[in-house]
Amino acid sequence: MAFLSGLLTDWRTRFSVLAVIWGFSFLLIKLGTEAFAPLQISLLRILSGAAVLLAALLMRRDRLPRGARTWLHLAVAAVFLNVLPFTLFGYAELRISSTLAGICNATTPLWGMLVAMVALREDRPTRARFGGLLLGFIGVLTVLNAWQGFVGHDLLGTALALIASASYAVGWAYVRRTLANNPGSHLSLSTGQLLIGAAQLVVITPMFTTMPTTFPAGPLIAVLALGVVGTGVAFLLQYRLVAEVGPTTGQMVTYFIPIIATIAGVTLLGEELIWTTPVGAVIVLAGALLTQTRHRVSVEAPPSRAEPATAETR
């Protein structure tokens, strides 16, 4: 019994659970598209995720952020970290496999480096990081079988998934520039971000979609699981993980997401896997790792105001 208790509280277990949750999110999106439009999936996902964080906020007797400026920044963050990427991945998976979507998600650190070069002056690139950027995009071309004319791949769907991944990078840079010194707690800011993201989708979704006439159990459960577990619970796991082992180790979970997404897509959805997909994915991950290198190694620390934790989920 003591062994089981220790296992459940060990950070490695939470790390593994988080990787599985986020890796399966692309399968859940694919299942959700069987009955719901991508905007509807995003709305249900963000609403259910916000409910989890709001419950946690109330249990901790914390409060929502204050100040119009803070809410304005959260509204922008919600667009780039939730509304836009969630919706674009939904539209992408109408055209491409959940496996490919998960691999495209692994390019986020590559986009992050490009954005940091422009928006975060203190984040200077190195030769290794430039090499990682080049290697990562070679990996993307490998996944897409570019030398054979992208045969068998939907370029529009892939582009939507890559733009969704880039959106995460833009949103993270924006948060670092605008909310790093905000006095609100990470949970408070993330709850506010999801709530205002849900409000945005409540307005937008009816403009571009029609209300579903049926709510099939399978797709509905998939979308609710995507929100409750993949968004709400995943954030709470991520925050605790980063607080315990530091942001660098905590963010390493990103590199396991395409592996889980590939296993889930191939084994549970029967998606086709050709040799260029895993080989290209490994190259992408190697490039992404190189882009995260720094001039010097710093001691791991809990998340600070300089490294805000936001509701950035996969």
C-alpha positions in Angstrom: 0.0 0.0 0.0 2.8 2.4 0.9 4.5 1.5 -2.4 1.3 2.4 -4.4 0.9 5.7 -2.5 4.5 6.6 -3.2 4.1 5.7 -6.9 1.0 8.0 -7.3 2.8 10.9 -5.7 6.1 10.5 -7.6 6.7 13.2 -10.2 7.7 10.6 -12.8 4.2 9.1 -12.6 2.5 12.5 -13.1 5.0 13.1 -16.0 3.9 9.9 -17.7 0.2 10.5 -17.1 0.4 14.0 -18.5 2.2 12.6 -21.7 -0.5 10.0 -22.1 -3.3 12.6 -21.6 -1.9 15.0 -24.1 -0.9 12.3 -26.6 -4.4 10.9 -26.6 -5.9 14.4 -27.2 -5.4 14.1 -30.9 -7.3 10.8 -31.0 -10.1 12.5 -29.0 -10.3 15.4 -31.4 -10.6 13.0 -34.3 -13.4 11.1 -32.6 -15.1 14.4 -31.8 -15.1 15.5 -35.5 -17.4 12.6 -36.2 -20.4 14.5 -34.8 -19.3 18.1 -34.0 -17.8 21.0 -36.0 -14.3 22.0 -34.9 -15.6 25.3 -33.3 -18.1 23.3 -31.3 -15.4 20.9 -30.1 -13.3 23.9 -29.0 -16.3 25.4 -27.1 -17.2 22.2 -25.3 -13.5 21.6 -24.5 -12.8 25.0 -23.1 -16.1 25.2 -21.1 -15.5 21.8 -19.5 -11.8 22.6 -18.8 -12.7 26.0 -17.3 -15.2 24.2 -15.0 -12.4 22.0 -13.6 -10.1 25.0 -13.0 -12.9 27.1 -11.5 -13.7 24.3 -9.1 -10.0 24.0 -8.1 -9.9 27.8 -7.7 -12.9 27.8 -5.4 -11.5 24.9 -3.4 -8.2 26.8 -2.8 -10.2 30.0 -1.9 -8.4 31.9 -4.6 -10.1 34.5 -6.8 -10.3 35.4 -10.5 -7.9 38.1 -11.8 -8.7 41.8 -11.4 -8.2 44.7 -13.6 -9.3 45.5 -17.2 -5.8 45.4 -18.5 -5.2 41.9 -17.1 -8.4 40.6 -18.7 -7.5 42.2 -22.0 -4.1 40.4 -22.0 -5.9 37.1 -21.0 -8.3 37.6 -23.9 -5.4 37.8 -26.4 -3.7 34.8 -24.7 -6.9 32.8 -24.9 -7.0 33.4 -28.7 -3.5 32.1 -29.3 -3.2 29.4 -26.6 -6.7 28.0 -26.7 -9.3 29.2 -29.2 -7.1 29.3 -32.4 -5.0 26.2 -31.9 -7.8 24.0 -30.6 -10.0 25.0 -33.5 -7.3 24.7 -36.2 -6.3 21.2 -35.0 -10.0 20.3 -35.3 -10.2 21.5 -38.9 -6.8 19.9 -39.6 -8.1 16.5 -38.4 -11.0 16.6 -40.8 -8.3 16.2 -43.5 -5.3 14.5 -41.9 -4.7 11.7 -39.4 -4.4 12.2 -35.6 -0.9 10.8 -35.9 0.2 13.5 -38.3 -1.5 16.2 -36.1 0.4 15.0 -33.1 3.7 15.1 -35.0 3.0 18.6 -36.2 2.3 19.6 -32.6 6.0 18.7 -31.9 7.1 21.6 -34.0 6.0 24.1 -31.3 9.5 24.6 -29.9 10.8 25.3 -33.4 8.2 28.1 -33.9 8.9 29.2 -30.3 12.5 29.9 -31.3 11.5 31.9 -34.3 9.0 34.0 -32.2 11.5 34.5 -29.4 14.1 35.9 -31.9 11.6 38.6 -32.7 9.6 39.2 -29.6 12.0 38.3 -26.7 15.2 40.1 -27.2 16.8 38.4 -24.2 16.4 35.0 -25.8 19.4 35.0 -28.2 19.8 32.2 -30.7 23.0 30.1 -30.9 24.5 28.0 -33.6 23.1 24.9 -32.0 19.6 26.3 -31.9 19.8 27.5 -35.5 20.9 24.0 -36.4 18.0 22.6 -34.4 15.6 24.8 -36.3 16.9 23.6 -39.7 16.9 20.0 -38.6 13.4 20.3 -37.3 12.0 21.5 -40.5 13.9 18.9 -42.5 12.1 16.5 -40.2 8.7 18.0 -41.2 9.6 17.6 -44.9 10.6 14.0 -44.2 7.3 13.3 -42.5 5.5 14.7 -45.6 7.6 12.7 -48.1 8.5 16.0 -49.8 11.0 14.5 -52.3 8.1 12.5 -53.8 5.9 15.6 -54.2 4.0 15.2 -50.9 2.2 12.1 -52.2 -0.4 10.9 -49.9 -0.6 14.0 -47.7 -3.1 16.7 -47.5 -1.1 19.9 -47.5 -3.9 22.2 -46.3 -4.7 20.0 -43.3 -1.0 19.8 -42.5 -0.6 23.6 -42.8 -3.5 24.1 -40.4 -1.9 21.8 -37.9 1.5 23.6 -38.2 -0.2 27.0 -37.8 -1.9 25.7 -34.7 1.4 24.7 -33.3 2.9 28.1 -34.2 0.0 29.7 -32.4 1.1 28.2 -29.1 4.5 29.7 -29.6 3.0 33.2 -30.3 0.7 32.9 -27.3 3.5 31.9 -24.9 5.7 34.8 -26.0 2.8 37.2 -25.5 2.2 35.9 -22.0 5.8 36.3 -21.1 5.8 39.9 -22.3 2.5 40.9 -20.7 1.7 38.7 -17.7 5.0 37.7 -16.3 4.8 40.1 -13.3 1.1 39.9 -12.8 0.2 39.4 -9.0 -2.4 36.8 -9.7 -1.7 33.2 -9.1 -1.1 30.8 -12.1 -4.3 29.0 -11.4 -6.3 32.3 -11.3 -4.8 33.6 -14.5 -5.4 30.2 -16.3 -9.0 30.0 -15.1 -9.6 33.5 -16.3 -8.0 32.7 -19.6 -10.2 29.7 -20.2 -13.4 31.5 -19.1 -12.8 34.4 -21.5 -11.8 32.0 -24.2 -15.2 30.2 -23.7 -16.9 33.6 -23.9 -15.2 34.3 -27.2 -16.4 31.0 -28.6 -19.9 31.4 -27.3 -20.1 34.5 -29.6 -18.2 33.0 -32.6 -19.5 29.5 -32.8 -23.2 30.2 -33.6 -22.1 32.5 -36.4 -20.3 29.7 -38.3 -22.0 26.5 -37.2 -25.5 25.1 -36.7 -26.7 23.4 -33.5 -26.2 19.6 -33.7 -29.5 17.7 -33.9 -28.0 14.7 -32.2 -25.4 14.1 -29.6 -23.9 10.7 -30.2 -22.4 9.2 -27.0 -19.0 8.4 -28.4 -18.0 11.7 -29.8 -19.6 13.6 -26.9 -17.7 11.6 -24.3 -14.5 12.1 -26.3 -15.0 15.9 -26.4 -15.9 16.1 -22.7 -12.8 14.0 -21.8 -10.8 16.3 -24.0 -11.9 19.2 -21.9 -12.2 17.8 -18.4 -9.1 15.6 -18.5 -7.0 16.9 -21.5 -7.5 20.6 -20.5 -8.6 21.0 -16.9 -6.9 18.1 -15.2 -3.8 18.3 -17.5 -3.2 21.9 -16.4 -3.3 21.0 -12.7 -0.9 18.1 -13.3 1.4 20.3 -15.4 1.4 23.1 -12.8 2.3 20.7 -10.0 4.9 19.0 -12.1 6.6 22.3 -13.0 6.4 23.5 -9.4 8.2 20.3 -8.3 10.9 19.6 -10.9 11.2 23.0 -12.7 10.0 24.3 -16.0 12.8 22.7 -18.1 12.0 19.2 -17.0 8.3 19.8 -16.9 8.2 20.9 -20.5 10.1 17.8 -21.6 6.7 16.1 -21.7 6.1 17.8 -25.0 8.6 15.4 -26.7 6.6 12.3 -25.7 3.3 13.6 -27.1 3.9 12.6 -30.8 5.0 9.1 -29.7 1.7 8.6 -27.7 -0.3 10.2 -30.5 1.2 7.8 -33.1 0.6 4.7 -30.9 -3.0 5.7 -30.2 -3.8 6.6 -33.8 -2.3 3.4 -35.3 -3.5 0.9 -32.8 -7.0 2.4 -32.0 -8.0 4.2 -35.2 -6.1 2.0 -37.6 -4.3 4.9 -39.2 -1.6 4.1 -41.8 2.0 4.5 -40.8 4.7 4.6 -43.5 8.4 4.7 -42.7 8.9 8.4 -43.3 6.5 9.3 -40.5 8.4 7.9 -37.5 11.8 8.8 -39.1 10.7 12.3 -39.7 9.2 12.6 -36.2 12.5 11.6 -34.6 14.3 14.3 -36.7 11.7 16.9 -35.6 12.1 16.0 -32.0 15.9 16.1 -32.3 15.7 19.5 -33.8 13.2 20.7 -31.2 15.6 19.6 -28.4 18.5 21.5 -30.0 16.4 24.7 -30.1 16.0 24.5 -26.3 19.8 24.6 -25.5 21.2 27.6 -23.7 24.6 29.1 -23.1 24.6 28.0 -19.6 22.7 25.5 -17.4 20.7 27.0 -14.6 19.4 25.4 -11.4 15.9 24.2 -11.7 13.4 26.3 -9.8 9.6 26.4 -9.3 7.7 28.6 -11.8 8.2 32.3 -11.1 6.5 35.4 -12.4 9.1 35.3 -15.2 7.9 31.9 -16.3 4.1 32.1 -16.0 2.1 28.9 -16.2 -0.9 29.4 -18.5 -3.6 27.1 -19.8 -1.6 26.0 -22.7 -2.8 22.5 -23.4 -2.5 20.1 -26.3 
